[in-house]
């Protein structure tokens, strides 16, 4: 390997749609759980 190829950065583009879907699903579930907890505390005055 010569010095010029060692100095060039190569980045591979990965398909991360599955990661984004899991991220969005996690936040959705977390948000719904939070809202459910707030409503339960409000309704039952725990």
C-alpha positions in Angstrom: 0.0 0.0 0.0 1.4 3.4 -0.9 1.1 6.5 1.2 -1.6 8.2 -0.9 -4.0 5.3 -0.6 -3.4 5.1 3.1 -4.3 8.8 3.6 -7.6 8.6 1.7 -10.7 8.0 3.9 -13.1 5.5 2.6 -16.5 5.2 4.1 -19.0 2.6 3.3 -22.6 3.7 3.1 -24.7 1.3 5.1 -28.5 0.9 4.8 -29.8 1.8 8.2 -33.5 1.8 7.6 -34.0 -1.1 10.1 -32.1 0.8 12.7 -34.2 3.9 12.2 -37.4 1.9 12.4 -36.3 0.3 15.6 -35.4 3.7 17.0 -38.8 5.2 16.0 -40.6 2.2 17.5 -38.7 2.5 20.7 -39.5 6.1 21.1 -43.2 5.5 20.3 -43.5 2.8 22.9 -41.7 4.9 25.4 -43.9 7.9 24.7 -47.1 5.8 25.0 -45.9 4.2 28.3 -45.2 7.7 29.7 -48.6 9.0 28.6 -50.2 5.9 30.1 -48.5 6.4 33.4 -49.5 10.0 33.6 -53.1 9.2 32.8 -53.1 6.4 35.4 -51.8 8.6 38.1 -54.3 11.3 37.1 -57.3 9.0 37.0 -56.5 6.9 40.1 -54.8 9.7 42.1 -52.0 7.3 43.1 
